[in-house]
Amino acid sequence: MNREEALSIVKQQMHEKRYIHTVGVMETAIELARSYGVDEKKAETAAIFHDYAKCRAIPEMEEIIKREALPKDLLHYNKELWHAPVGAYLVEKEVGITDPEILQAITYHTSGHEKMTMLDKVIYVADYIEPGRKFPGVEEARELAYKDINQALLFALKRTIQFLMEKDQTIYPLTFQTYNAVIKEEINK
């Protein structure tokens, strides 16, 4: 499937603002992939489909989590997490993308996970820093992203955890596990 076909598919799944975000993530992911020697086509595809389920109804996503082999503990955490694993599931079922690396990058683009590949990191960070993002610290995150992907990932994880704590929201355990894993990876360099 070429880029135009993929973008056409996702455009039907989301509103214009989300589509513009998706294009920004795609462009950023391709640049990061090029910088870190990651397969650019896989990065492009994962980025295009990363928010495939973002605009799906909460009850539909809840039903898919309950029915399919998705982590049930998600149901006890912020619903903003749900679209990532549900999206990977739907991308496989509805679009026919079966590449496990692409599906994994989609699945974990909101939470991270302990054994993130470079593709996973590229998608996570691209989603965090794409050109449409406007928040204090985003410029620093963008600079880090092209110098050291792990430092950019840690920056994003810390800020996300801090934001959720300030809002008195639960934090998905996988996010803490991701943070710890990246810290250990940095210590062992």
C-alpha positions in Angstrom: 0.0 0.0 0.0 1.4 3.4 -0.9 1.4 6.5 1.2 -1.6 8.1 -0.6 -3.7 5.0 -0.2 -2.8 4.7 3.5 -3.6 8.4 4.2 -6.9 8.1 2.3 -7.9 5.2 4.6 -7.0 7.0 7.8 -8.6 10.3 6.7 -12.0 8.5 6.6 -11.4 7.4 10.3 -10.8 10.9 11.8 -11.7 14.5 11.8 -9.5 17.1 10.0 -7.5 18.2 13.1 -6.5 14.6 13.9 -5.6 14.0 10.2 -3.3 17.0 10.2 -1.7 15.7 13.4 -1.3 12.3 11.7 0.5 13.8 8.7 2.8 15.7 11.1 3.6 12.5 12.9 4.3 10.7 9.6 6.7 13.4 8.4 8.5 13.5 11.8 8.7 9.7 12.0 10.3 9.5 8.5 12.9 12.1 9.5 13.7 10.4 12.8 13.8 7.0 11.0 16.3 8.4 8.6 18.4 9.8 11.5 18.5 6.5 13.4 18.7 4.0 10.6 15.1 2.7 11.0 13.2 1.3 8.1 11.5 4.5 6.7 8.6 2.6 5.1 7.7 0.9 8.4 8.0 4.2 10.3 5.8 5.9 7.7 3.1 3.1 7.9 3.1 3.0 11.7 2.9 6.8 11.9 0.0 7.0 9.4 -2.0 4.4 11.3 -0.9 5.3 14.9 -4.2 7.0 15.7 -6.5 4.9 13.5 -8.9 4.2 16.4 -8.5 7.6 18.2 -11.9 8.8 17.0 -13.7 5.6 17.7 -16.5 5.6 20.3 -15.4 4.7 23.8 -18.0 1.9 24.1 -16.7 0.3 20.9 -13.1 0.4 22.1 -14.2 -1.0 25.5 -16.0 -3.8 23.8 -13.0 -4.7 21.7 -10.7 -4.7 24.7 -13.1 -7.0 26.6 -13.7 -9.3 23.6 -10.2 -9.6 22.1 -6.8 -10.6 23.4 -5.9 -7.1 24.6 -4.7 -6.2 28.1 -7.8 -6.1 30.3 -6.1 -3.8 32.9 -6.4 -1.0 30.3 -10.0 -0.7 31.4 -8.9 0.6 34.8 -6.8 3.4 33.3 -7.2 6.5 31.3 -9.3 6.0 28.2 -6.7 8.0 26.2 -4.6 4.8 26.2 -7.2 2.6 24.6 -6.9 3.8 21.0 -3.3 2.5 20.7 -3.8 -1.3 21.2 -7.4 -1.1 19.8 -6.0 0.7 16.8 -3.3 -1.9 16.2 -6.0 -4.6 16.4 -8.3 -2.8 14.0 -5.5 -1.9 11.5 -4.7 -5.6 11.3 -8.4 -6.7 10.9 -9.7 -3.8 8.8 -6.7 -2.7 6.8 -4.8 -6.0 6.6 -1.5 -4.8 7.9 0.2 -7.8 9.6 3.8 -6.7 10.1 4.4 -7.3 13.8 6.9 -4.4 14.1 4.4 -1.9 12.8 1.6 -3.3 14.9 3.8 -3.2 18.0 4.8 0.5 17.4 1.1 1.4 17.1 0.1 -0.6 20.2 2.7 1.1 22.4 2.8 4.6 21.1 0.9 6.0 24.2 2.3 3.9 27.0 5.7 2.6 25.8 6.9 -0.8 26.9 10.0 -2.3 28.5 11.7 -3.6 25.3 11.1 -0.8 22.9 12.6 -1.2 19.5 14.0 1.8 17.6 10.8 1.9 15.5 8.7 2.0 18.7 10.8 4.9 20.0 10.6 6.7 16.7 6.8 6.5 16.7 6.4 7.4 20.4 8.7 10.5 20.0 7.3 11.6 16.7 3.8 11.6 18.2 5.1 13.7 21.0 7.1 16.3 19.0 5.2 16.6 15.6 5.0 20.2 14.3 1.5 20.8 15.5 2.3 20.2 19.2 2.5 23.4 21.2 3.4 23.0 24.9 6.1 24.2 27.2 9.2 22.2 26.5 8.3 20.9 23.0 11.3 22.7 21.4 13.7 21.1 23.9 12.1 17.7 23.1 12.5 18.3 19.4 16.2 19.1 19.8 16.7 16.0 21.9 14.9 13.8 19.4 17.6 14.4 16.8 20.5 14.1 19.2 19.6 11.2 21.4 16.3 9.3 20.9 16.5 7.8 24.4 16.9 11.2 26.0 13.9 12.5 24.0 11.9 9.4 25.1 12.8 10.0 28.7 11.9 13.7 28.4 8.5 12.7 27.0 7.9 10.0 29.6 8.8 12.3 32.5 6.6 15.1 31.3 3.7 12.7 30.7 4.1 11.2 34.2 4.3 14.7 35.8 1.3 15.9 33.8 -0.8 13.0 34.9 0.3 13.3 38.5 -0.5 17.0 38.6 -4.0 16.1 37.3 -4.4 13.4 39.9 -4.9 10.8 37.2 -3.9 7.2 37.3 -0.7 6.2 35.4 -0.6 3.0 33.5 2.1 0.7 35.0 3.7 0.1 31.6 4.6 3.8 31.4 6.6 3.5 34.6 8.2 0.2 33.4 9.1 2.0 30.2 10.8 4.8 32.0 12.7 2.4 34.2 13.8 0.3 31.2 15.1 3.3 29.3 17.0 4.6 32.5 18.6 1.2 32.8 19.5 1.2 29.1 21.2 4.6 29.5 23.1 3.5 32.7 24.4 0.4 30.8 25.7 2.4 27.8 
